[in-house]
Amino acid sequence: VSAMENMTEKLESFSALKLDAPNSLQHSSHHLFNFRSPPPSLSDAILRKGKERYTC
């Protein structure tokens, strides 16, 4: 159950991130890392977004 909750939380924060910063994040990181391995900066941003939600 916790794994499902974790995945849901990641998906939620990812969609929130896409809404919050459609320009800054996706234009810079997305195009740079899209054709390479999975973007580490993207997952970092997701984790940061999740932490922000908990601390605020």
N, C-alpha and C positions, 0 to 999 in steps of 0.2 A: 504493500500500500504506500509506504514512504517513497518508493521509487517512482510510482505513478504521480504522487504529489510533487515530487522533485521535478519531474518532466513537465507537469502542468505549470509549475511556477516558472520554469525556464521559458516555456512557450509564451506565457503571459508577459513576462518581462521583455521578451524579444519583440512581441508585437507593440508593447508600450514604447520600447526603444525606437522602433521604426516610426511610430507616430511622433515621438518627441524630436528625433533628429533625422528626418528623412534626407536632408541635404548633407550635413556635415559628415555623418558617419558613412552613409552608403556611397557617396561620391568619392570619398578618399579611400576608405578601407576596402569596400566591396569590389571595386574595379581592380585594385591592386592585387588582392588575394584571391579573387574569384577563380582565376585559371590555375592557381597553385594549390597547395595543400589547404585543408580547412583553416580558415583565418583565426589565428590565436587572438588577435585584437578584438574580434567580434565576440568571442566567448568571454574575454576579459570585460568587455563592455556590459555583457549580459550579467555577469557576476556583480559588477559594480552597481548596476541598476537594481538588482535584487537586494544588495546590502543597503542601498539608499532607501528602499521601500521599508526595510525593517528598522532602520535607525530613525527615520523621520516620524 
